[in-house]
Amino acid sequence: MAASTHPIFEYALALGDDALVLGQRIAEWCSNGPYLEEDIALSNVALDYIGRARMLLSYAGEAEGQGRNEDQLAFTRDCRDFRNLLIYELPRGDFGFTMARQLAVDAFEVPFFEALTRSSDRTLAGIAGKALKESRYHLRHSSGWVIRLGAGTDESHRRMQDGLDQVWGYTPELFQMDAAEAALAESGVAVDRAELRQQWESTLDEVLKQATLGRPADDWQIDGGRRGVHTEHLGHLLSELQFMQRAYPGLEW
């Protein structure tokens, strides 16, 4: 388990883990994109997430007060100590799956970070302001691709629908809150995730309509990421992400 129960530490750590893990996933498209411009675009999106993770994990370390910095939090914790939501750790899949996941995440993160800019915690509000600008771009990017592929050929339409179907059961976790996060929201520090659901659904419905895609049925869901209960995929991701620090402990650039 994480070494501290300080609520700000736990909150910043969870958001930092979300960004770190998805940044690593998107970075897997580097040199594998469908064409050069998209390869560069996805690499830039990955860097946005890694930069966001650095800010959040650094702040988590400060709030914890035990001397751990962003590198130690990113590279020396075990799988069960990570608090990212499950949707962020799923394998990148094909391009259709990646864009389906991004649309679901981006449609959530825009209103989330917009709300977090009003946090009573000035550091979190400042991080949110930067993340909001990035997330608005990310949403334009993923929406454009989902529409382009969904309304494209029979093959691209099928792959986009398959991607949505595969990711859909992981989306309810975006709106779940434990007691600690709910208390932070009540005090004005955190965001009430439930209040974002309607805007998220409205954004998705508009994009899916233009993409001629169907909204998947709400007939299954999986959660556990915030409790440290992850899919088997996170361990494989961390084996690559953490290799250098594990092989050479204390390594510094």
Backbone hydrogen bonds, N-H to C=O, Kabsch-Sander energy under -0.5 kcal/mol:
donor,donor_aa,acceptor,acceptor_aa,energy
10,E,6,H,-2.5
11,Y,7,P,-2.3
12,A,8,I,-2.8
13,L,9,F,-2.7
14,A,10,E,-2.1
15,L,11,Y,-2.1
16,G,12,A,-2.5
17,D,13,L,-2.7
18,D,14,A,-2.2
19,A,15,L,-2.0
20,L,16,G,-2.7
21,V,17,D,-2.5
22,L,18,D,-2.0
23,G,19,A,-2.3
24,Q,20,L,-2.0
25,R,21,V,-2.1
26,I,22,L,-2.9
27,A,23,G,-2.0
28,E,24,Q,-0.7
28,E,25,R,-1.1
29,W,26,I,-2.1
30,C,27,A,-1.9
32,N,29,W,-3.0
33,G,29,W,-0.9
39,D,35,Y,-2.4
40,I,36,L,-2.3
41,A,37,E,-2.3
42,L,38,E,-2.7
43,S,39,D,-1.8
44,N,40,I,-2.2
45,V,41,A,-2.1
46,A,42,L,-2.5
47,L,43,S,-2.1
48,D,44,N,-2.0
49,Y,45,V,-1.9
50,I,46,A,-2.3
51,G,47,L,-2.7
52,R,48,D,-2.1
53,A,49,Y,-2.6
54,R,50,I,-2.2
55,M,51,G,-1.8
56,L,52,R,-2.3
57,L,53,A,-3.0
58,S,54,R,-2.1
59,Y,55,M,-2.1
60,A,56,L,-2.3
61,G,57,L,-2.3
62,E,58,S,-1.9
63,A,59,Y,-2.6
64,E,60,A,-2.4
65,G,61,G,-1.9
66,Q,61,G,-0.6
73,L,69,N,-2.2
74,A,70,E,-2.1
75,F,71,D,-3.0
76,T,72,Q,-1.6
81,D,78,D,-1.7
82,F,79,C,-1.7
88,Y,85,L,-1.2
89,E,85,L,-0.5
89,E,86,L,-1.1
90,L,86,L,-0.8
98,T,94,D,-2.2
99,M,95,F,-2.3
100,A,96,G,-2.1
101,R,97,F,-2.8
102,Q,98,T,-2.6
103,L,99,M,-2.4
104,A,100,A,-2.1
105,V,101,R,-2.8
106,D,102,Q,-3.7
107,A,103,L,-2.5
108,F,104,A,-0.8
108,F,105,V,-0.5
109,E,105,V,-2.9
110,V,106,D,-2.0
112,F,108,F,-2.0
113,F,109,E,-2.8
114,E,110,V,-1.8
115,A,111,P,-2.2
116,L,112,F,-2.2
117,T,113,F,-1.4
118,R,115,A,-1.6
119,S,116,L,-2.1
120,S,188,G,-2.2
122,R,120,S,-0.8
125,A,121,D,-2.4
126,G,122,R,-2.1
127,I,123,T,-2.3
128,A,124,L,-2.5
129,G,125,A,-1.8
130,K,126,G,-1.4
131,A,127,I,-2.5
132,L,128,A,-2.6
133,K,129,G,-1.3
134,E,130,K,-1.6
135,S,131,A,-2.8
136,R,132,L,-2.1
137,Y,133,K,-1.3
138,H,134,E,-2.7
139,L,135,S,-2.5
140,R,136,R,-1.8
141,H,137,Y,-2.4
142,S,138,H,-2.9
143,S,139,L,-2.6
144,G,140,R,-2.0
145,W,141,H,-1.8
146,V,142,S,-2.6
147,I,143,S,-2.4
148,R,144,G,-2.3
149,L,145,W,-2.8
150,G,146,V,-2.8
151,A,147,I,-2.3
152,G,149,L,-1.3
157,H,153,T,-2.5
158,R,154,D,-2.3
159,R,155,E,-2.3
160,M,156,S,-2.1
161,Q,157,H,-2.4
162,D,158,R,-2.6
163,G,159,R,-2.3
164,L,160,M,-2.2
165,D,161,Q,-2.5
166,Q,162,D,-2.2
167,V,163,G,-1.8
168,W,164,L,-1.7
169,G,165,D,-0.5
170,Y,167,V,-1.8
171,T,167,V,-0.5
171,T,168,W,-1.7
173,E,170,Y,-0.7
174,L,171,T,-1.8
175,F,172,P,-1.7
176,Q,173,E,-1.2
182,A,178,D,-2.4
183,A,179,A,-2.1
184,L,180,A,-2.0
185,A,181,E,-2.3
186,E,182,A,-2.3
187,S,183,A,-1.6
188,G,185,A,-1.1
189,V,184,L,-2.4
190,A,184,L,-1.0
193,R,191,V,-1.1
195,E,192,D,-0.9
196,L,193,R,-1.8
197,R,194,A,-1.2
200,W,196,L,-2.3
201,E,197,R,-2.6
202,S,198,Q,-2.3
203,T,199,Q,-2.4
204,L,200,W,-2.4
205,D,201,E,-2.8
206,E,202,S,-1.9
207,V,203,T,-2.0
208,L,204,L,-3.1
209,K,205,D,-1.9
210,Q,206,E,-1.8
211,A,207,V,-2.0
212,T,209,K,-1.1
213,L,208,L,-2.5
219,D,217,A,-1.6
222,I,169,G,-1.9
227,R,224,G,-1.1
228,G,225,G,-1.7
229,V,224,G,-2.6
230,H,228,G,-0.8
234,L,231,T,-1.0
235,G,231,T,-0.5
236,H,232,E,-0.9
237,L,233,H,-2.0
238,L,234,L,-2.8
239,S,235,G,-1.7
240,E,236,H,-0.9
240,E,237,L,-0.7
241,L,237,L,-2.5
242,Q,238,L,-2.9
243,F,240,E,-0.8
246,R,242,Q,-2.4
247,A,243,F,-2.9
248,Y,244,M,-2.4
251,L,248,Y,-1.7
